[in-house]
Amino acid sequence: MVVDVSVIIPIHNGEKWINSCMKSIARQSILKTRLIEIEIVVYNDGSNDRTEDILQLWAQYFKRRRINFLVTGAKITKGVGAAKNGAVRLSSGTFLCFQDVDDLMHQDRILLQWNFAKLNVNTLVGSKITRNPLNSTPRFVHWANTINDTQLKNQIYLSYGPTILMPTWFCHRSVFENVGGFDETGKGTPEDLIFFYAHIDRGGTLHRVDKELVNYTYHACATTFTISKKVIQSIQLQRLEGNVLLHWKQFTVWNAGKNGRKFVRSLSLKNLNKVIGFCDVDKKKIGRTIELYCPQQRKVKVKLPVVHFSEAKLPLIICVKLDLTNGEFEKNLKSLNLTEGKDYFLFG
């Protein structure tokens, strides 16, 4: 039997979520048509709850429906990256549908993502999301669901992480193989962000199906909370310096406050010397010269002037958080008629 889609599910102590997750897979509209063959591949990552017993019950259920349900794993927890890789290695599907056990699939998820991916085999395909609880992380949901195709490629240095959200990933197997799988360092490593950058750097493309196909659960035990923002920003800064700042002779940092100063201090010495100043909207800062001690210069002060944003010399690195100023920042940025990805990048 040729398998078209493998649903890849890493699980660590997932007894609370397994039943609802599997029910959402069982309700997939494409299963009713038998248009394609689907298998479910689970990696049990060292669970010590009832995960294994519940998985065996679902294996019997899917067997009765003539759907392969494969379980692999390890007694010792290896981490999300290793769990995903282990499940993919056992799988045989032409396409991979990544599913977190604490999330739910919309009934048309596999159908709609497969329809696009089969014609775009070098693309990492995502979707819009709903959030559970409904009103949790509203700024994050708004950003993830509204950025356009150009922003999917350009807003890749924000603290939110990949513009195609990991719980919605769907791709041809070759996308996984071209990257070489997920980083297996383990707890505290943003394996999705590392994979995401590697995919782009290898010429991979991005697409979001503009329908809410995944119910993304927000809870205190989510793996996301084991990864520090410091680690994420370190990886993002490294890529920004190597892929963007490397090609710029000089640039201005938008935000003379805490976030902008932190960004400047974090730069390598070579890129630090390219910063010609800050820009801002705060009248108390405009016209001043800010002095910073930067570790890369061994306690040597860097003196940078602050100008109004309308007078800033391009290009810009913008260290201002989105959707926090009742639209004022976005309005100011739009007034400059700049091109994102050329005249500026958002960071942090």
Helices and strands as residue ranges (DSSP letters): E 5-11, H 18-26, H 29-33, E 38-45, H 51-64, E 68-74, H 80-90, E 95-98, E 104-105, H 109-117, E 123-132, H 138-146, H 149-154, G 166-168, E 170-172, H 173-179, H 191-201, E 205-217, G 223-226, H 229-243, G 245-247, E 251-254, H 258-266, H 269-272, E 275-280, E 289-293, G 295-297, E 301-308, G 309-311, E 316-318, H 328-335, E 344-346
